[in-house]
Amino acid sequence: METKTILITGAGSGFGKGAAIGMAKNGHNIIATVHVSSQVTPLREEVAALGLSDKIRVERLDLTDQYDIKQALKWDFDVLWNNAGMGEAESVWEIPVDIVRKNYEVNVFLPLVLTQGVVQRWVREGKKGKVVFTSSMGGLFTPANWGTYVSTKHALEAFAEAMQQELAAYGIKVQTINPGAYYTGYNETMADNPFRWLDDEVNFTKRADLRKGFDDFFATPEGKMDPKEMIDRMIEIVPSDEGKFRNVVPKVIEDMLKDHQLKAWENTI
């Protein structure tokens, strides 16, 4: 595989950080971007300690900052990996709509702003690049109490599927990665988010019940999978010129989702 330059959003932790290091070790050039300035220096120091400073450039890219986005659009790279995101949990019928709106801003609208800027530049320049979106197993089904977050991933799935068709004529590839519930701290943080607004005196969903539901899920093997498996697959998928449009990991989750989608046709009220 030829050496690629890959821009990663949300590379300060979890999948993005792990895959950035792994792809750099495989010879690719990485622009690892992080959300807040306080993440920049520690990641640069970690990269230097690994002897990868010539392969990984660390920059701040806060998608809510229009100047950060303008700067990023000047960088030269072959692959845009939209990996940054956040999640809001709790029942759709009770969650404050301004919180839903913010989740869409971070997970859908701002990545779209960045992606539009990148691909329009590529089309103008005749560059045949690639866009990858970190979606989720939740982009393909909707469990109770996760509806807000997974609906943003449903939206990304739709955008990605449309763009794959729209950009094919320009030689620009589009792909999604759909992780299961790997233990990176991301899902656990999301599960904490409702407790900043959930009020037992106001809401029908009780704090203790919701906490128990989350804790029970994270106690299962499916709720706490080793992220190394996913990172190893991302290291292969993101730079590649070939592969499937949708990439669900692990296989047991892919099979579960296919079964769920078939059963959806028989779902009754």
C-alpha positions in Angstrom: 0.0 0.0 0.0 1.3 3.4 -0.9 2.1 5.9 1.9 -0.9 8.1 2.7 -1.3 11.4 4.6 -4.3 11.0 6.9 -6.1 13.8 8.8 -7.8 12.4 11.9 -10.3 14.3 14.0 -10.7 13.3 17.6 -7.2 11.8 17.8 -6.6 12.8 21.4 -7.8 9.5 22.9 -9.5 6.2 22.1 -9.7 4.8 18.6 -8.3 7.9 16.9 -5.2 8.0 19.0 -4.6 4.3 18.9 -5.0 4.1 15.1 -2.9 7.3 14.5 0.0 5.6 16.2 -0.6 2.3 14.5 -0.8 3.8 11.0 2.3 5.9 11.6 4.2 2.8 12.6 3.1 1.3 9.2 4.7 4.3 7.5 1.8 6.6 6.9 1.9 10.4 7.6 -0.6 11.4 10.2 -2.1 14.8 11.1 -3.6 13.9 14.5 -6.0 16.6 15.6 -7.4 17.0 19.1 -10.4 18.9 20.4 -8.8 21.2 23.1 -5.4 22.9 23.4 -4.5 21.0 26.6 -4.4 17.8 24.6 -1.8 19.0 22.1 1.4 19.0 24.1 0.9 15.7 25.9 0.2 13.9 22.6 3.2 15.5 21.0 5.3 14.4 23.9 3.9 10.8 23.6 4.6 10.8 19.9 8.1 11.9 20.5 8.7 9.2 23.1 7.5 6.7 20.5 10.0 8.0 18.0 7.2 9.0 15.6 7.6 12.8 15.5 8.5 12.6 11.8 5.3 10.7 11.1 2.7 12.3 13.4 1.9 16.0 13.4 -0.3 17.0 16.3 -2.6 20.0 15.8 -5.7 21.4 17.5 -8.9 21.1 15.4 -11.9 22.2 17.4 -14.8 21.7 15.0 -16.8 24.4 16.7 -14.0 27.0 15.9 -14.4 28.3 12.4 -10.8 29.4 12.3 -9.6 25.9 13.2 -11.6 24.6 10.3 -10.3 27.3 7.9 -6.7 26.3 8.9 -7.3 22.6 8.4 -8.7 23.2 4.9 -5.3 24.5 3.9 -3.5 21.3 4.9 -2.6 18.7 2.3 -3.8 15.1 2.9 -5.1 12.1 1.1 -7.6 10.8 3.6 -10.1 12.7 5.9 -11.1 10.5 8.8 -14.1 12.1 10.6 -13.6 10.4 14.0 -14.5 13.1 16.5 -17.8 12.9 18.2 -19.7 12.9 21.5 -22.9 11.3 22.7 -26.0 12.1 24.7 -28.1 9.3 26.2 -31.5 8.9 28.0 -35.0 8.5 26.7 -35.9 10.5 23.6 -39.2 11.5 25.0 -37.6 13.3 28.0 -34.2 14.6 26.8 -34.1 18.4 26.4 -34.1 19.2 22.7 -31.3 21.8 23.1 -29.1 18.9 24.2 -30.2 16.8 21.1 -29.4 19.8 18.9 -25.9 20.1 20.3 -25.3 16.4 19.7 -26.2 16.9 16.1 -24.0 19.9 15.8 -20.9 18.0 17.0 -21.6 14.7 15.3 -23.3 15.7 12.0 -23.3 19.4 11.1 -19.7 20.3 12.0 -18.1 17.2 10.3 -20.3 18.0 7.3 -18.8 21.5 7.2 -15.3 20.1 7.3 -16.0 17.4 4.8 -17.7 19.8 2.3 -14.7 22.1 2.4 -12.3 19.2 1.9 -14.1 17.4 -0.9 -14.9 20.6 -2.8 -11.2 21.4 -2.8 -10.3 17.9 -3.9 -12.8 18.2 -6.8 -11.4 21.5 -7.9 -7.9 20.2 -7.8 -8.8 16.8 -9.4 -7.5 15.0 -6.3 -8.8 11.4 -5.8 -9.0 11.3 -2.0 -11.0 9.3 0.6 -13.4 10.3 3.4 -14.0 7.9 6.3 -16.7 8.4 9.0 -16.6 6.8 12.4 -20.2 5.7 12.7 -21.3 3.1 15.2 -23.1 -0.2 15.5 -25.8 2.3 16.6 -25.9 3.8 13.1 -27.7 0.6 12.1 -30.1 0.0 15.0 -31.6 1.9 17.9 -31.6 0.6 21.5 -33.8 2.3 24.1 -32.1 5.2 26.0 -29.4 5.7 23.2 -31.8 7.2 20.6 -30.3 10.7 20.5 -26.7 9.6 20.0 -27.5 6.8 17.5 -29.8 9.0 15.5 -26.8 11.2 14.8 -25.0 8.1 13.5 -28.0 7.2 11.4 -27.7 10.7 9.9 -24.0 10.1 9.2 -24.8 6.8 7.5 -27.3 8.6 5.2 -24.8 11.4 4.3 -22.0 8.8 3.7 -24.2 6.6 1.5 -25.3 9.7 -0.6 -21.7 11.0 -0.9 -20.4 7.7 -2.0 -22.7 7.9 -5.0 -22.3 11.6 -5.6 -18.4 11.6 -5.5 -17.7 8.4 -7.3 -17.5 10.2 -10.6 -14.7 12.3 -9.2 -12.7 9.3 -7.9 -13.3 10.2 -4.2 -14.1 7.2 -2.0 -16.4 7.3 1.0 -16.5 4.7 3.8 -17.9 4.1 7.3 -16.5 2.2 10.3 -19.1 0.9 12.7 -17.5 -0.1 16.1 -19.3 -2.2 18.7 -19.3 -1.1 22.3 -15.5 -1.1 22.8 -14.1 0.0 26.2 -12.4 3.3 25.3 -14.3 5.4 27.9 -16.4 7.0 25.2 -19.6 5.1 26.0 -19.1 5.4 29.7 -18.8 9.1 29.4 -21.9 9.2 27.3 -23.8 7.2 30.0 -22.8 9.9 32.6 -24.2 12.8 30.5 -27.9 12.5 31.4 -27.2 12.8 35.1 -26.4 16.5 34.7 -30.0 17.3 33.9 -32.1 14.2 34.9 -34.2 15.2 38.0 -36.2 12.7 40.0 -38.6 15.4 41.0 -39.3 16.3 37.3 -38.6 13.4 35.0 -40.4 10.1 34.7 -37.1 8.2 34.2 -35.5 7.8 37.6 -31.8 8.3 38.0 -31.2 5.0 39.9 -33.0 3.0 37.3 -31.1 4.5 34.4 -27.8 4.1 36.2 -28.5 0.4 36.8 -29.4 -0.1 33.2 -26.1 1.4 32.0 -24.1 -0.5 34.7 -25.7 -3.8 33.8 -24.9 -3.3 30.1 -21.2 -2.3 30.8 -20.9 -5.4 33.0 -21.6 -7.7 30.0 -18.8 -8.9 27.6 -20.6 -7.0 24.7 -20.5 -3.8 26.7 -16.8 -3.8 27.5 -14.8 -5.2 24.5 -11.1 -4.7 24.1 -10.6 -1.8 21.8 -7.3 -3.2 20.3 -9.4 -5.4 18.0 -11.2 -2.3 16.6 -8.0 -0.2 16.4 -6.2 -3.0 14.5 -9.0 -3.1 11.9 -9.0 0.7 11.6 -5.3 0.7 10.9 -6.1 -1.5 7.9 -9.3 0.1 6.8 -8.6 3.8 6.9 -5.5 4.0 4.5 -6.8 1.3 2.1 -8.0 2.0 -1.5 -10.1 -1.1 -1.4 -12.7 -2.6 1.0 -16.3 -2.5 2.0 -18.3 0.7 2.3 -19.6 -0.3 5.7 -17.2 -2.0 8.3 -18.9 -3.4 11.4 -16.5 -4.9 14.0 -16.7 -7.5 15.6 -18.3 -10.1 13.4 -20.8 -11.1 16.1 -22.1 -7.5 16.1 -22.4 -7.5 12.3 -24.4 -10.7 12.5 -26.6 -9.3 15.2 -27.3 -6.1 13.2 -28.2 -8.1 10.1 -30.6 -10.2 12.1 -32.1 -7.0 13.7 -32.6 -5.4 10.3 -34.4 -8.5 8.9 -36.6 -8.7 12.0 -37.5 -5.0 11.6 -39.7 -6.0 8.6 -41.8 -8.2 11.0 -41.9 -5.7 13.9 -45.3 -4.9 15.2 -46.7 -2.3 17.5 
